[in-house]
Amino acid sequence: MFDILKKSMLTGIGMALKTRDEVEELAKDWAGKQKLSEDEGRKFMEELLKKYDSSVDKLEDKVEETVKKVLKKMNLVTQEEVDELKKEIGRLKAGSLPVEGTKE
């Protein structure tokens, strides 16, 4: 029973938009209600927080990927593209790249 409930909670963390403190408080409350030993409670909380951190990282990656897609569809340049253009302009000014239309 504990494993099923634990797995359900771990899965739910990925779906919930809670702060890390809220997740930690939830784990403490639940562990207390289930009368887990201190070691079991600590392991449960560590596992829950690890899953939470992983879910946050995945969410951040998805948001970043979505923003890049939207920018591309809107035909807007990214900061990376602007930075690359600045580098290329610097190389052109320094004379390390031939300028289009010249006889170099």
Secondary structure, DSSP 8 states (H G I E B T S, - for coil): -HHHHHHHHHHHHHH----HHHHHHHHHHHHHHTT--HHHHHHHHHHHHHHHHHHHHHHHHHHHHHHHHHHHHTT---HHHHHHHHHHHHHHHHTSS--TTS--
